[in-house]
Amino acid sequence: MRTQLNLIVLAILGDNAGPGEPSETYPGMMWGDTTAMRLRRRNNVNDAWIDIGPLDDFLGDVKKLVSDTAAGKVSKVGDTMTGSLTMKAANISYQYASGANAGYIGTYGTGGAGSGIGIVNSAWNAWNFQVDDSGGAIFRSTVTIANNGGLYSGGRITIRNSAELALQGPYVFYIRPRGNSGLEYVNNAYNNVVGSIDDAGNMACNGEMRTGGALVAGTTMYTGNGQAFVSGDGNVYGAVWGGYLSNWMGNKANVNARVQWDSGVAEWGPINGPTTLDIPAPWVMCGWRTNSNGNWVSGAQWLRGVCLRNQ
């Protein structure tokens, strides 16, 4: 009896280990299958064996399953992903260290045109930034580009609702919409429009306009608030010329031109003795007549002159 009890106890302690299943089976009994090296348990209706796991480590399968499953998961702290993470109809919410909401990254639309991703504010009631499916981006407020960075776009950048560009260096220079169309350039103190350009291409400048190259005008270039100008053909118009420079120059003699007589010959005299006789302007002396028959003392002398013109 004692020997039989010892065998029963050893069988229980050894999970009935053996190459074949026990001859007598009971619900819930264990069997250490040394052929397959698997630990098995009899089901409750005593008609089949349930595989528990490896004979030497019956939790091995469970641990492997947990390990394999964990390998495909992301740890909440300090983990690294090497593949894509897909979230359907879900947002990524952020909080400050205090626990206050900092906003979230989410999607809008249902896919395709008019859909995209964006960043929502901490109150969760407005999109601070949106990027649609076609690559268009919308900023809710000010965009600051720091540390000599740049903003690049392969398409159009649209600034809505009369927003402005503030270009900041040692000073700030502003570019803003002009009325219903065009642009205005505003000084650093934001109290003077220093230049503008309208929708037709007309440009205004309150100060000097300098260029390191050619300044080209398609038609007329004005100065003096429109009182003088340079025409497209190169002619100059101004009060100093009395009109067009070409007309003013047309009334002048050409270089090296010969002067012409503008009158007949007139005489001044006679000179019968010591005296002084001047020919009045604009006459110039062209000759001298005498009746002295060689007697310069007893005869009379006449000065002869003509008026000249430049052409």
C-alpha positions as a printed NumPy array, in Angstrom:
array([[   0.   ,    0.   ,    0.   ],
       [   2.765,    2.35 ,    0.93 ],
       [   4.608,    1.657,   -2.336],
       [   1.469,    2.321,   -4.349],
       [   0.897,    5.615,   -2.517],
       [   4.499,    6.63 ,   -3.217],
       [   3.99 ,    5.941,   -6.922],
       [   0.8  ,    8.   ,   -6.93 ],
       [   2.538,   10.917,   -5.186],
       [   5.503,   10.756,   -7.587],
       [   3.132,   10.653,  -10.542],
       [   1.346,   13.75 ,   -9.269],
       [   4.57 ,   15.588,   -8.495],
       [   6.044,   14.615,  -11.864],
       [   2.905,   15.56 ,  -13.813],
       [   2.515,   11.929,  -14.874],
       [   5.539,   12.409,  -17.108],
       [   6.058,    9.686,  -19.737],
       [   6.178,    9.016,  -23.462],
       [   2.516,    7.945,  -23.531],
       [  -0.605,    9.349,  -21.923],
       [  -1.703,    7.848,  -18.572],
       [  -3.92 ,    4.761,  -18.797],
       [  -6.438,    6.3  ,  -16.475],
       [  -7.358,    9.919,  -16.985],
       [  -9.321,   12.401,  -14.901],
       [ -10.591,   15.942,  -15.569],
       [  -7.872,   18.486,  -14.752],
       [  -5.009,   16.004,  -14.453],
       [  -1.586,   16.946,  -15.881],
       [   0.561,   14.886,  -18.265],
       [   4.181,   15.6  ,  -19.057],
       [   4.482,   14.298,  -22.625],
       [   8.179,   13.419,  -22.831],
       [   7.844,   12.444,  -26.489],
       [   6.662,   15.863,  -27.662],
       [   8.242,   17.573,  -24.646],
       [   4.927,   19.355,  -23.954],
       [   2.962,   19.795,  -20.771],
       [  -0.701,   18.92 ,  -21.217],
       [  -3.852,   19.186,  -19.075],
       [  -7.   ,   17.045,  -19.306],
       [ -10.12 ,   19.044,  -20.149],
       [ -13.136,   19.153,  -17.876],
       [ -15.138,   16.566,  -19.823],
       [ -12.148,   14.206,  -19.814],
       [ -12.117,   13.613,  -23.564],
       [  -9.031,   15.555,  -24.755],
       [  -5.702,   17.022,  -23.705],
       [  -5.092,   20.819,  -23.662],
       [  -1.567,   21.878,  -24.624],
       [  -0.137,   24.114,  -21.882],
       [   3.382,   24.75 ,  -23.121],
       [   6.942,   23.399,  -23.229],
       [   7.593,   20.676,  -20.683],
       [  10.69 ,   22.371,  -19.26 ],
       [   9.116,   25.874,  -19.251],
       [   5.359,   25.67 ,  -19.495],
       [   5.146,   29.516,  -19.632],
       [   7.596,   29.682,  -22.542],
       [   4.875,   30.012,  -25.158],
       [   3.179,   32.742,  -23.159],
       [   6.422,   34.616,  -22.676],
       [   7.272,   34.312,  -26.389],
       [   3.839,   35.568,  -27.332],
       [   4.211,   38.497,  -24.949],
       [   7.707,   39.199,  -26.278],
       [   6.647,   39.002,  -29.935],
       [   3.63 ,   41.168,  -29.271],
       [   5.65 ,   43.723,  -27.308],
       [   8.216,   43.905,  -30.096],
       [   5.545,   45.387,  -32.348],
       [   4.369,   47.903,  -29.755],
       [   5.61 ,   51.367,  -28.784],
       [   6.653,   52.135,  -25.254],
       [   5.132,   55.24 ,  -23.707],
       [   8.585,   56.509,  -22.76 ],
       [  11.738,   56.762,  -24.889],
       [  10.877,   54.234,  -27.592],
       [  11.922,   54.221,  -31.258],
       [   9.739,   53.34 ,  -34.228],
       [  11.262,   52.046,  -37.459],
       [   8.021,   51.863,  -39.445],
       [   4.852,   53.825,  -40.049],
       [   2.235,   54.481,  -37.414],
       [  -1.292,   54.702,  -38.796],
       [  -4.063,   56.281,  -36.723],
       [  -7.589,   56.316,  -38.082],
       [  -9.819,   59.238,  -37.073],
       [  -7.519,   59.944,  -34.12 ],
       [  -5.617,   62.963,  -32.846],
       [  -2.282,   63.409,  -31.089],
       [  -2.863,   65.579,  -28.049],
       [  -0.136,   67.477,  -26.201],
       [   0.001,   68.805,  -22.654],
       [   2.379,   71.051,  -20.748],
       [   4.201,   69.782,  -17.678],
       [   1.469,   71.436,  -15.621],
       [  -1.139,   69.241,  -17.274],
       [  -2.718,   72.128,  -19.232],
       [  -3.669,   71.452,  -22.828],
       [  -1.17 ,   72.602,  -25.467],
       [  -3.292,   71.656,  -28.488],
       [  -3.345,   68.661,  -30.77 ],
       [  -2.416,   67.464,  -34.246],
       [  -5.42 ,   66.16 ,  -36.141],
       [  -7.031,   65.688,  -39.515],
       [  -9.892,   67.49 ,  -41.235],
       [ -12.079,   66.525,  -44.156],
       [ -12.784,   63.024,  -45.379],
       [  -9.822,   62.597,  -47.731],
       [  -8.836,   64.118,  -51.053],
       [  -9.572,   67.735,  -51.949],
       [ -10.351,   69.951,  -48.977],
       [  -8.776,   67.524,  -46.511],
       [  -5.502,   67.574,  -44.658],
       [  -3.764,   67.727,  -41.304],
       [  -3.25 ,   70.604,  -38.923],
       [  -2.462,   71.894,  -35.455],
       [  -5.319,   73.003,  -33.202],
       [  -4.95 ,   75.562,  -30.402],
       [  -5.02 ,   74.76 ,  -26.689],
       [  -8.719,   75.622,  -26.435],
       [  -9.428,   73.061,  -29.165],
       [ -11.601,   75.527,  -31.075],
       [  -9.404,   76.881,  -33.929],
       [  -6.838,   75.621,  -36.422],
       [  -3.512,   77.404,  -35.896],
       [  -1.956,   75.736,  -38.943],
       [  -3.329,   73.592,  -41.768],
       [  -1.779,   71.729,  -44.714],
       [  -4.213,   70.373,  -47.29 ],
       [  -3.837,   67.354,  -49.541],
       [  -2.529,   69.474,  -52.454],
       [   0.266,   71.006,  -50.342],
       [  -1.389,   74.333,  -49.583],
       [  -0.682,   75.741,  -46.112],
       [  -2.736,   78.156,  -43.981],
       [  -1.428,   80.027,  -40.938],
       [  -3.922,   81.484,  -38.487],
       [  -1.681,   84.307,  -37.297],
       [   1.872,   85.651,  -37.459],
       [   4.59 ,   83.601,  -39.148],
       [   8.091,   84.289,  -37.809],
       [  11.165,   83.007,  -39.66 ],
       [  14.164,   83.206,  -37.324],
       [  17.927,   82.706,  -37.502],
       [  18.364,   83.697,  -41.152],
       [  15.939,   81.013,  -42.275],
       [  13.808,   81.123,  -45.387],
       [  10.282,   80.476,  -46.574],
       [  10.179,   78.592,  -49.851],
       [   7.196,   77.755,  -52.015],
       [   6.768,   76.107,  -55.383],
       [   3.427,   77.872,  -55.77 ],
       [   1.572,   80.964,  -54.592],
       [   1.8  ,   82.363,  -51.059],
       [  -1.509,   84.046,  -50.154],
       [  -1.808,   86.533,  -47.274],
       [  -5.473,   87.152,  -46.495],
       [  -7.565,   89.719,  -44.649],
       [  -5.232,   92.708,  -45.213],
       [  -2.345,   91.002,  -43.42 ],
       [   1.172,   92.422,  -43.663],
       [   4.751,   91.265,  -44.137],
       [   7.192,   92.577,  -41.544],
       [  10.8  ,   92.255,  -42.709],
       [  12.953,   92.494,  -39.61 ],
       [  16.655,   93.274,  -39.471],
       [  18.158,   96.047,  -37.347],
       [  14.915,   97.829,  -38.28 ],
       [  11.512,   96.636,  -39.429],
       [  10.158,   97.321,  -42.925],
       [   6.511,   96.6  ,  -43.715],
       [   4.75 ,   95.541,  -46.896],
       [   0.953,   95.705,  -46.868],
       [  -2.   ,   95.816,  -49.297],
       [  -2.769,   99.185,  -50.91 ],
       [  -6.472,   99.987,  -50.95 ],
       [  -8.35 ,   97.601,  -53.22 ],
       [  -5.244,   96.627,  -55.19 ],
       [  -1.481,   97.029,  -55.136],
       [   1.133,   97.22 ,  -52.398],
       [   2.438,   99.83 ,  -49.983],
       [   5.862,  100.012,  -48.354],
       [   5.853,  101.457,  -44.819],
       [   8.809,  102.78 ,  -42.855],
       [  10.202,  101.423,  -39.593],
       [   8.239,  103.918,  -37.453],
       [   5.068,  102.814,  -39.228],
       [   4.018,  106.411,  -39.859],
       [   4.892,  106.984,  -43.517],
       [   4.183,  105.168,  -46.776],
       [   7.554,  105.497,  -48.507],
       [   6.548,  103.783,  -51.732],
       [   3.712,  102.006,  -53.495],
       [   2.749,  100.165,  -56.658],
       [  -0.8  ,   99.83 ,  -57.968],
       [  -2.501,   97.073,  -59.942],
       [  -1.643,   98.77 ,  -63.256],
       [   2.08 ,   98.807,  -62.451],
       [   2.326,  102.504,  -61.553],
       [   4.995,  103.022,  -58.919],
       [   5.425,  105.912,  -56.477],
       [   8.501,  106.661,  -54.352],
       [   8.849,  109.374,  -51.703],
       [  12.643,  109.423,  -51.775],
       [  15.461,  108.794,  -54.214],
       [  15.342,  105.913,  -56.658],
       [  18.747,  104.474,  -57.418],
       [  19.825,  101.706,  -59.712],
       [  23.141,  100.014,  -60.326],
       [  22.13 ,   99.33 ,  -63.916],
       [  19.982,  100.893,  -66.599],
       [  16.701,  102.617,  -65.776],
       [  14.381,  101.81 ,  -68.667],
       [  11.048,  103.535,  -69.377],
       [   8.66 ,  102.232,  -72.018],
       [   7.325,  105.706,  -72.892],
       [   7.857,  109.044,  -71.101],
       [   9.904,  109.757,  -67.971],
       [   8.637,  112.742,  -65.932],
       [  10.271,  114.99 ,  -63.344],
       [   9.367,  118.157,  -61.483],
       [   5.86 ,  116.874,  -60.721],
       [   5.249,  116.417,  -64.431],
       [   6.546,  119.876,  -65.493],
       [   9.449,  118.352,  -67.411],
       [   9.955,  115.011,  -69.113],
       [  12.063,  112.902,  -71.427],
       [  10.096,  111.505,  -74.355],
       [  10.436,  108.011,  -75.73 ],
       [  12.345,  109.406,  -78.752],
       [  14.905,  111.069,  -76.456],
       [  13.575,  114.618,  -76.782],
       [  13.559,  116.706,  -73.586],
       [  10.787,  119.081,  -72.575],
       [  11.223,  121.741,  -69.889],
       [  10.72 ,  125.381,  -68.967],
       [  14.453,  126.118,  -69.193],
       [  14.286,  125.355,  -72.946],
       [  11.005,  127.168,  -73.468],
       [   9.457,  123.876,  -74.564],
       [  11.193,  121.065,  -76.4  ],
       [  14.987,  121.014,  -76.402],
       [  14.976,  120.089,  -80.107],
       [  13.147,  123.342,  -80.949],
       [  15.513,  125.383,  -78.792],
       [  18.524,  123.862,  -80.493],
       [  16.913,  124.37 ,  -83.915],
       [  17.113,  128.114,  -83.378],
       [  20.862,  127.952,  -82.72 ],
       [  23.705,  128.006,  -85.245],
       [  25.492,  124.835,  -85.982],
       [  29.068,  124.404,  -84.88 ],
       [  31.488,  126.072,  -87.378],
       [  28.574,  127.646,  -89.281],
       [  29.364,  130.783,  -91.392],
       [  27.372,  133.962,  -90.549],
       [  25.309,  135.732,  -93.219],
       [  24.601,  139.406,  -93.905],
       [  21.163,  140.361,  -92.636],
       [  21.167,  143.901,  -94.14 ],
       [  22.626,  146.106,  -96.821],
       [  25.772,  148.133,  -96.261],
       [  25.296,  151.316,  -94.247],
       [  27.787,  154.17 ,  -93.725],
       [  28.676,  156.354,  -90.748],
       [  30.581,  159.639,  -91.263],
       [  32.046,  161.727,  -92.645],
       [  35.139,  162.015,  -90.593],
       [  36.83 ,  165.314,  -91.581],
       [  39.283,  165.68 ,  -88.751],
       [  40.268,  164.347,  -85.397],
       [  37.144,  162.775,  -83.879],
       [  35.636,  159.517,  -82.474],
       [  32.884,  157.637,  -84.309],
       [  31.312,  154.367,  -83.107],
       [  29.156,  152.014,  -85.168],
       [  26.122,  151.123,  -83.003],
       [  25.133,  147.508,  -82.176],
       [  24.22 ,  145.176,  -83.754],
       [  26.122,  146.542,  -86.763],
       [  29.661,  145.431,  -87.464],
       [  32.226,  147.181,  -89.621],
       [  32.709,  145.697,  -93.043],
       [  34.58 ,  148.492,  -94.873],
       [  35.859,  152.06 ,  -95.125],
       [  35.249,  154.701,  -97.79 ],
       [  37.21 ,  157.914,  -98.48 ],
       [  37.155,  160.781, -101.081],
       [  40.565,  162.144, -100.261],
       [  42.204,  161.122, -103.529],
       [  45.214,  160.14 , -101.467],
       [  45.155,  163.247,  -99.289],
       [  44.192,  161.761,  -95.967],
       [  44.138,  165.107,  -94.261],
       [  41.939,  167.188,  -96.588],
       [  39.493,  164.423,  -97.605],
       [  36.512,  162.827,  -95.738],
       [  36.252,  159.245,  -94.386],
       [  33.181,  156.995,  -93.863],
       [  32.848,  153.773,  -91.845],
       [  30.785,  151.054,  -93.53 ],
       [  28.852,  148.334,  -91.623],
       [  26.257,  145.545,  -91.914],
       [  23.986,  143.47 ,  -89.614],
       [  24.749,  139.713,  -89.405],
       [  22.612,  136.619,  -88.715],
       [  23.805,  133.198,  -87.55 ],
       [  22.201,  131.205,  -90.353]])
